[in-house]
Amino acid sequence: MAFFFLSILFLAFFSLLQPPLFSTATLHGTSLFRSHLITQLDSSSKNNATPTTYFEVTKPINLPRTNPCSYLVLQHDFGYTYGKPPVLANYTSPSNCPSQKFSKIVLEWNATCKGRQFDRIFGVWLSGVEIFRSCTAEPRANGIVWTVKKDITRYYSLLMTNQTLAVYMGNIVDSTYTGAYHVKLFIHFYPAEEKYSDYKQNPDYSYKAFDSGADLILPISRNMPLNDGLWFEVENSTDVLSKEFKIPQNAYRAVLEIYVSFHENDEFWYSNPPNDYISANNLTDTPGNGAFREIVVSVDDVMVGAVWPFTVIYTGGVNPLLWRPISGIGSFDLPSYDIEITPFLGKILDGNAHKISFSVTNALNVWYIDANLHLWLDEKSIKTEGKLLKYSSLPLSFSLVTNFTGIDGSFLTNASRSITLIGWVKSSYGNISTKSAQGLSYSNYMVMGNEGNLQIVDHIIYFNDTVDVMMPSSSVLSLESIKKFLLLLYTDNVDKGNESYASISNITLGFDDTRVKTSKYGSSACSTENMQNAQGYMLVKGRLVVSGLGSSQQVYKYKDDSCFYSRNISSSNYTILHDKVSDSCPRSILSRWPFSFGKLWSVPARRVFLASHFGDIKVGA
């Protein structure tokens, strides 16, 4: 089934682009998904002096009607900053704002760049707590500008106290890489429109325990001083990197928020062939270890969760011309991943030091990983108590089927994992039991053809988690999240002689995210579907893209109980061809769950679709 689908996809890609027929090439000694290509196609153009605006398609943030208190917290030019300490600034809380109760807090990143530069990963931390990770846009000769706005309300308690702000962006400016990034970082505080209790719609007092923002956020990151970012750097499959921490003894809830990005030999980990294929063909500069990666998160050497990450493609990835001006999904605002570890609290409420550790299965250099530990504290109690009742983490289910002759062949990788934690915590809210469960499924079908110069990747991840909370009143609060990450990628490279090659690339990249929250007071649901298609051609000499084209189409849809937003947009060669927006969302929504669980969505139809689609994938396997 999967092979038939990919065969149809292969023919569709070629009919779409209608490329010329090329002679057989032998470029397979290097990765097909080339990174660090230099694009300067318009360097001689002096007619267009207007900078190009780059952007990532996403839903606008719902904001209250109040006027924000806005602060410029950093202005800096990032030139030669590679291997240098992060840029630091004193962050002060918004004490001079007339209101001290905010319903929305938004980070705004504004940046410009002109000239030639690679994509650069960067992060923003407040006293070691990462609040934003992103990738820079790649500039052009007439300049570019891009703005990212991120809802950072979940860091409310952190933002209300003075902190040290740190920004790391490793950049190089010289005669070749001429672009410096000119950055302004703002934080906007929107006062609440009315005074209201987070739980006034839930008269059960114990519900407040799960309907408010964290009282304390601890950084699980490296300590400064550093000549790099504050993230941990996982360089191989045996690396286990840890950070010690202590929590207040009156904590009653804990959530780990994981930030992750992948680079260098694992930037395109989902396209890495198995090691036996590399050895059999004597490939010396092809990243290997197969196409499966898993971030394992442990507390005191006990695995509490896993992250199977979304395949973010950075702005210089595959074909840089694909991401101009519409950036790849997640590239300007990399996702973070939450793991509910409340059932594990009973193990770490003793006032002693404990440790959180990270490792990456099959990793090559390098993965940047850190975390934030969100803690909810019982202000009416000096010490809570808890117990882990059940722990279940079955060994990873993994299979790899290879079929290759020489440099051409196919590889099918399947994996699955489930983790369940059940425990109780006793506080002034009563005795609350929590069950946290993760279920993950993975399939990657890879084809190598045309003497190794053609590669097709059909990659899909199902990343589902649930949290069930038993209240003292015997009522149950249930949170369910169903995610699907999808990547279909085709590329073919053809030797053109004189140290140049032609590259054809086609990508389908997207995710579905469905969430629902249910309690005895009712339910709320929301869904997001975000799908991007891109097609491109480029002629590369050395690392310089001397000619080419790129086009993309994207459909974004968001729906909840009171809101529908969609955007259908397409572009070609820096030009927007079509842009249609439908928006029925109220300007301001007073969320019943403003901090803890984000967007919430309707599941029945999506469950049927996901189950049937996953069944097809398994049958094809």
C-alpha positions, 0 to 999 in steps of 0.5 A, a space after each residue: 500500500 505504502 509503495 503504491 502510494 509512493 509510486 503515484 506520488 513519484 509520478 505526480 511530482 514529475 508531471 508537476 514540474 516536467 523537468 528535463 531528462 538527465 543522464 545518470 549521475 553519481 552524487 550519492 556520496 553526500 546527503 540528498 537533503 543538502 543544507 548550508 546552501 548559499 542563495 544570492 540569485 538577485 545579488 545584481 538587482 538594484 531595482 527592488 530596494 524594498 525588503 521582502 517580508 517573510 512569515 510563518 502561517 499560523 492563527 493570530 493570537 486571541 487578544 483582549 480589547 485592552 491596550 497592552 503595556 509594551 516593553 522593548 526588552 532587547 535590541 541587538 545586532 547579531 554579527 560575529 556571535 558564534 562561539 561567544 556568550 549569549 547576549 544578556 539583558 536585565 528583564 524587569 517585571 511590568 510594575 509600571 503598568 496600571 493593571 497588574 492582572 494580565 489575561 495575555 502576554 505576547 513575545 514579539 521578535 522583530 528582525 531584519 537582515 541584508 546580504 548573504 547568510 545561512 539559517 541560524 538556530 537561536 533561543 531566548 531564556 529568562 533565568 535559564 527558562 527557555 521561552 522561545 526557540 526559532 530559526 532565522 530567515 535567510 536574507 537576500 540582497 535587498 534585505 528581508 524582515 520577519 516578525 514572530 509573535 508567540 503567546 507566552 502567557 504560560 510563563 506568567 509567574 516567571 514574567 512577574 519577577 525580575 530576571 536575566 534575559 539571555 539570547 543566543 544566536 551563533 552567527 558569522 559575518 565575513 566576506 562570504 556570509 555578509 548578513 548581520 541580524 538586527 533584532 528587537 525583542 518586545 513583550 506585550 502585557 494585555 490587562 484582563 478585560 474584567 476581574 474574574 476567577 480562573 475557576 468561577 465557572 467550576 464551583 468545585 474548589 479542587 478544579 482550581 488546581 488544574 485551571 491556573 498557571 504554574 506558580 513556579 518554573 524551574 530551568 532544566 538547562 545548562 548554567 552560564 557562563 557559556 559560549 553557546 546556548 543554554 541547551 544541552 548538546 546530545 552528540 551521540 546515542 550514548 549521551 545522557 545529559 542531566 540537571 539536578 533540581 529541588 522542588 518545594 515540598 508543597 507542590 501538587 502538580 508538575 509538567 515538564 515542557 521539552 524544547 528540542 531541535 536537531 542539527 548537523 548530521 541529524 538535521 534530516 534524521 528522518 532521511 538517514 539510511 541504516 548503517 548496514 546500507 552505508 557499510 555495504 556501499 562504502 559511503 563515508 560521508 552519509 549520516 546513518 543510524 537509520 531514520 528513527 529518533 526518540 528523545 527519552 526523558 527520565 527522572 532519577 534514571 526512570 523514564 517518565 516520557 518520550 518525545 517523537 518530534 515534528 520534522 521541522 525543516 529550517 529556512 535553508 533546508 532541502 531547497 532554500 527557495 521553497 521557504 521564501 516568503 512562506 516559511 516552513 511549519 514550525 521553523 519560526 516558532 519551534 514547538 515544545 512538548 509537554 509531559 505530565 509527571 504529576 503521578 511521579 511527584 511522590 518520588 521527589 517531594 522529599 526535599 532532596 536533590 533529584 535529576 532530570 536526564 535527556 538522551 536521544 535514541 540513535 542520535 548523531 551530532 547534534 541535538 539541542 535539548 532543554 526543559 522547563 519544570 512547571 510546578 503548581 504550589 499549594 499556598 495553604 500547605 507547607 508540605 504535600 504528600 504523594 505516591 506513585 501507584 503504577 508505572 508502566 513503560 514497555 520496551 520500545 517496539 521496533 522493526 526495520 525491514 531492508 531491501 537493497 541491491 547496491 546503492 538502490 533499495 527501500 527501508 521500512 521502519 516501524 516503532 511504537 511505545 506506551 508509557 503510563 503513570 498513576 499516582 496521587 497527591 494530597 493537598 488542601 484541595 484534597 486527595 487528587 489522583 492523576 493518570 498520565 499516558 503516552 501512546 506513540 506510533 511511527 512509520 517511515 518508508 524510504 526509497 533510494 533510486 537512480 543510483 542513490 541520487 533519488 530519495 523518497 521519504 514517507 514519514 508519519 508519527 502519531 503522538 497521543 497523550 491523555 491526562 485523567 484527574 480524579 477529584 475528591 468529589 469523585 468527578 473526573 477531569 479528562 484531557 486528551 490530545 491526538 497529534 499526527 505529524 506527516 512528511 512526504 519528501 522527494 528529491 533527485 540530484 543530477 550531476 551537471 558537470 563542472 562541480 555543479 548539480 541540478 536538484 528537484 525537490 517536492 515536500 508535503 509537510 503538516 500536522 493535525 492536532 486534536 484536543 478535548 477536555 471533559 469534566 462534569 461541567 461539560 466539555 470543550 474541544 478544538 482542532 488544528 490542521 496545517 498542511 504545506 506543499 512545496 515544489 522547487 528546482 535549483 542549479 547548484 555550483 559548489 554551495 552557491 545556488 546559481 538559478 532556481 525556483 520555489 513555490 509553496 501552497 498551504 492550508 491552515 484550519 483552526 476550529 473550536 467551540 466558538 471560533 473558526 479560522 482558516 487561511 489558504 495561501 500560495 507563493 512562487 519566487 518570493 511572490 504571493 499568488 493567492 491569500 484567502 482568510 476566513 475568520 469568525 473568531 471573537 477578538 477576545 475570548 476569556 478562556 475557561 482554562 487560560 494557562 494549563 492546557 492550551 487549545 482544546 478540540 472535537 475528536 470523533 470524526 478525526 479518531 475515525 480518520 486517524 484509525 483508518 489511515 493508521 490501519 492502511 499504513 500498517 497493512 502496507 507495511 
